[in-house]
Amino acid sequence: MQTIEDRSNRLSVTRAGGQLITNYWDDLFTAREQGKQIVWYNGGALNPIFQAAGLAWCHGEAFAARLAAQQLEGPAQLAGAEYGYNAELCSYSRTHLGCSVLTLQGTDGSQNGVVGLNDQKELAARLPAPDFFVNNYAGCSTGQQWDGISYRVFGKQLPIFNISHPFLWGNKPDSGYLTGAEWEDASRFVAEQLRELISFIEAQTGRPFDYDALSESMTYIKRAAELRREGLDLCKAKPAPATFWDWIACVAPINFLPGDQALVDYFGSVRDEIKGRLDAGISGVKDEKYRLYFDGIMNWNKLGFLSRKFAEHGAAVLCGRYIHNAFWQEPHLIDTEDPLLGMAQHYLLCPTNHGTKTLDYLTLRDCEEYDVDGIVFHSTRTCRAFTGPQRLLARSAQQKLGIPSIFFEGDVADASFYKDEILESRLVAMLETIDVQRERGGRLAGART
């Protein structure tokens, strides 16, 4: 069998991030023994509030992604299927709800059904049961019901708090990205709910909330986010010193790890390694030939595989909606002395919570700034909230910038939906189209000059 050269050159510092993530989960698994109360939550990064309240927290999507990245999602998905969850349900929620079933089986002593005693020892069964739920999902109907479903799995016995997020349609005369009455009104509306959440947490913990601790946590997070943006901007260079896949590996730290000096040090190291590569002329893909945009939530089962696949063709995937327009992406909004409004605004900026006008603006902006040649749309099979506007974005990029695109179907946490031959054939065809454009002296007719 012919061995294919791995032309990807991933950042080495992300291994340190992996250790931070492992330490976080190991700490969560023993939180009950440490005497901590535990909250399960989904959606935007509420962890600074939980950290300030002295809670342990489990982010549902994060744990499902971790299982999928380690290819250990099977026991949870089997448990979810046995419980009755449809295979077309968001695989993040289906995986995490399967974990709920496993956790409940572990607490009540039952070992019935497809997932038995041996599977109880798997990572999927290690989550400690929650003391209460909080939902902070924007722009996704499944996400907004996720904790309500978990609440029912646990017999409707645990308290639950839901935060409501207005969808940012962006269709009023004064509407724009981070501007207009719609934006201002929605920001205040969510910020007020965060204050109500804090009152709810005070009732659950029986102690006053520590606002100074929240400011301290958000000070660290703001600095980490600034360093992350600096690193992302450095990747506009040609050839790019790091790629989309490196930034995917950095999602977990910025999304749910504690706000502390270790987080700042990590993103400082990421920025510094990228800068060092720039100075030394080291690229993220050997012999970079194409620069691509990736739209879609990560196919976590295939992270390393996809990194190698694109690099094999000399394609540097540089940016995408999932990493550039999420995860504390606008740190200037955060006032560390009074952070609730800036936090609320970031929750509203979820990539699934914008109308097409704003998504079009963000996509074209990033395509131009990173000088991309084509767009790869990951049509996530069980995440229609992310997939819905993709055809419109593809048409706009073609008409306004002359950028071609392809679509391939996969999923965030269910490998069965991915078909390698489809991505391979479509990727090769798009790269050939880019070659033809170059031979003709530029992009296709309709591109802006």
WODADA-V148431 format. One record per run of one state. SS is the DSSP state (alpha for helix, beta for strand, coil for the rest). FROM is the first residue (numbers start at 0). TO is the last residue. If there is no record, write none. Layout:
# WODADA-V148431
ss = <SS & SS>
from = <FROM & FROM>
to = <TO & TO>
This chain:
# WODADA-V148431
ss = <coil & beta & coil & alpha & coil & beta & coil & alpha & coil & beta & alpha & coil & alpha & coil & alpha & coil & alpha & coil & alpha & coil & beta & coil & alpha & coil & beta & coil & beta & coil & beta & coil & beta & coil & alpha & coil & alpha & coil & alpha & coil & alpha & coil & alpha & coil & beta & coil & beta & coil & alpha & coil & beta & coil & alpha & coil & alpha & coil & alpha & coil & beta & coil & alpha & coil & beta & coil & alpha & coil & alpha & coil & beta & coil & alpha & coil & alpha & coil>
from = <0 & 7 & 8 & 13 & 29 & 37 & 43 & 46 & 52 & 55 & 59 & 69 & 73 & 83 & 90 & 108 & 118 & 121 & 122 & 125 & 131 & 136 & 140 & 153 & 158 & 162 & 167 & 168 & 175 & 176 & 178 & 179 & 180 & 205 & 210 & 234 & 243 & 249 & 250 & 256 & 260 & 280 & 284 & 285 & 289 & 295 & 299 & 312 & 314 & 319 & 320 & 324 & 330 & 333 & 339 & 348 & 353 & 354 & 355 & 369 & 373 & 380 & 383 & 387 & 389 & 401 & 403 & 410 & 414 & 417 & 419 & 439>
to = <6 & 7 & 12 & 28 & 36 & 42 & 45 & 51 & 54 & 58 & 68 & 72 & 82 & 89 & 107 & 117 & 120 & 121 & 124 & 130 & 135 & 139 & 152 & 157 & 161 & 166 & 167 & 174 & 175 & 177 & 178 & 179 & 204 & 209 & 233 & 242 & 248 & 249 & 255 & 259 & 279 & 283 & 284 & 288 & 294 & 298 & 311 & 313 & 318 & 319 & 323 & 329 & 332 & 338 & 347 & 352 & 353 & 354 & 368 & 372 & 379 & 382 & 386 & 388 & 400 & 402 & 409 & 413 & 416 & 418 & 438 & 448>
